[in-house]
Amino acid sequence: MAASTAAASLRLSFPLLSPLAASSSTTLRFPIHRRWARPSLAVAAFKKISEVSPLSIPQEPTQPLADEDTLPAKPGVYSVYDPSGELQFIGISRNVRASVEGHRRKVPAELCASVKVAIADEETPDKTALTNAWKSWMEEHIEATGKAPPGNVAGNYTWVGAPQRPQDLRLTPGRHVQLTVPLEQLIDRLVKENKVVAFIKGSRSAPQCGFSQRVVGILEGHGVDFVTVDVLDEEHNPGLRETLKSYSNWPTFPQIFVGGELVGGCDILSSMAEKGELAALFQN
Ligand SMILES: *[C@@H]1O[C@H](CO)[C@@H](O)[C@H](O)[C@H]1NC(C)=O
């Protein structure tokens, strides 16, 4: 049945480790019917969800969380439950106590009544061990209930917040400001200060031509950390098109710079992507 095939591959939001409550997230495909890689020794160092007793989360902000022994400021995995005991979210954190405190402040009380926590045996478990523990908690929950925690579904920003999208860079604050350095120098500084720069027509979220759209798609598809500059924005980037053409000695847009060097336009980037050459380009 088509529906069950689609359901077999849910898109889940995977809270990456970050110093405080995970603020960045990425998505990962989670094939329900396939087992995760053999349980490693690292996973064995964490308790299973079913082996952990829940701690209640006091709703009153003035009431302290459970003591540090019960809810330590240490790396681990945790699951959060609503007042009826339905699991809402499975998280991973370098500091479980801080993450739970963060949820208590930001997430509605009707989603956040109790928590189960598993801390690693070692003082500083490696990232893989934590990730494996998170995966095995997800698997345990999905096997028991047939569904993913609602808060872990991709695009749900209740628990981890939306990923920060870098804005489009602007060369000037606006036409009203008199430039004290030549535009050429601003471009030079911009491509040298940012590892990957795409000069495109339109903004990153709304490219104004098919080639620019393709470039943004390829870079995002490769998980590249890049900034964009809108060559059509005459208010903030006046004269950019003409100056950039002579700076790069390249007549068309979009133009992609890596490490201060022009790579080329859409065709070059596309063909490098097809040949699998992009990973190497963005590596260094
Ligand atoms: C996100 O997950 C929570 C459960 O933790 C759920 O109540 C909420 O409706 C979800 N939001 C969206 C937009 O799906």
The ligand as a MOL file (V3000), in Angstrom:
LIG
                    3D

  0  0  0     0  0            999 V3000
M  V30 BEGIN CTAB
M  V30 COUNTS 14 14 0 0 0
M  V30 BEGIN ATOM
M  V30 1 C 5.0480 19.9420 17.2380 0
M  V30 2 O 5.0560 18.9390 18.2050 0
M  V30 3 C 4.1830 19.1460 19.3020 0
M  V30 4 C 4.3240 17.9810 20.2220 0
M  V30 5 O 5.4930 18.0310 20.9400 0
M  V30 6 C 2.7560 19.2720 18.8370 0
M  V30 7 O 1.9000 19.5240 19.9130 0
M  V30 8 C 2.6680 20.4080 17.8480 0
M  V30 9 O 1.3780 20.4900 17.3510 0
M  V30 10 C 3.6470 20.1650 16.7210 0
M  V30 11 N 3.6390 21.3270 15.8450 0
M  V30 12 C 3.4960 21.2390 14.5280 0
M  V30 13 C 3.5450 22.5130 13.7880 0
M  V30 14 O 3.3460 20.1680 13.9790 0
M  V30 END ATOM
M  V30 BEGIN BOND
M  V30 1 1 1 2
M  V30 2 1 1 10
M  V30 3 1 2 3
M  V30 4 1 3 4
M  V30 5 1 3 6
M  V30 6 1 4 5
M  V30 7 1 6 7
M  V30 8 1 6 8
M  V30 9 1 8 9
M  V30 10 1 8 10
M  V30 11 1 10 11
M  V30 12 1 11 12
M  V30 13 1 12 13
M  V30 14 2 12 14
M  V30 END BOND
M  V30 END CTAB
M  END
